[in-house]
């Protein structure tokens, strides 16, 4: 019995890594016993989804998941209640151990203005005119360097 | 259905019947294909398109079947086409249906050698079986059927590990299968009388 035999359900649920998925697909191509088990699982899955699924809600989950997967390092795995709205209903601060690059990535995902430095947040500079000012030597959470250039909105002269 | 977007009009006649059938089943086929095809969007699209195309070609026969039998047939085609895809990827030989071998679409019948359990089970019976599961298993299975991943279900149910959710789903499926097996057997015996 191969280890792939035990992974059929997680495989069908889409919870395996890409490498494991390839392994299970390769195994299914050659093992008749697993192919029959997989067929049974597929039949139940189809029946359950047709009977219980709400397509609109499912689509909402999938779109939120895709957005999350395209931005690496997102700290928040949950789908906001008002997704795909423009802003979060409640601005939840990140837990202290997850502050850092992921916080900025998450900020970008939910279209909040990122409060970070130029090293962390290149997109901060893209949307509006900014100017470089000297910054106090605070540690940067992403690059672990002190100081650097801080971008702030250009003042009108 | 996405709010604000109107459903496409379904024509009368057999074309309309097929359209209604495809509109109902396509989102579910896509959701399942997304899970099993990994990140390859083209494989997922090919698979769903292939399944629905075969259903269209066989529609004259399928439209006379009861709904559970049609659904079971659809899953059999999905299963066979998916295994073909796996073998194609393994052997790197191209058995894809194109203009040169389009006859293959008509050649291989997707009928099971004998009626399956799944051809005798309706959606209502599944809902009743799910309602008989215990609270945790029922909730996990319902969330799973609505398209949530294990980690997302764990978060919703305030469970620390996604592995626990996997175990609940395993038990839920096993119990459902046993319950539906009894129902299917009863129905099969009723038909034979």
Interface residues (C-beta under 8 A of the other chain):
Chain A: X9 X10 X11 X12 X13 X14 X15 X18 X21 X22 X25 X26 X28 X29 X30 X35 X38 X39 X40 X41 X42 X43 X44 X45 X46 X47 X48 X49 X50 X51 X52 X53 X54 X55 X56 X57 X58 X59 X61 X62 X65 X77 X78 X79
Chain B: X1 X2 X3 X24 X25 X27 X28 X31 X32 X34 X35 X36 X38 X39 X71 X72 X74 X75 X76 X78 X79 X82 X83 X86 X87 X89 X90 X116 X118 X121 X123 X124 X126 X127 X130 X141 X142 X144 X145 X146 X147 X148 X149 X150 X151 X152 X155 X162 X166 X169 X170 X173 X176 X177 X180
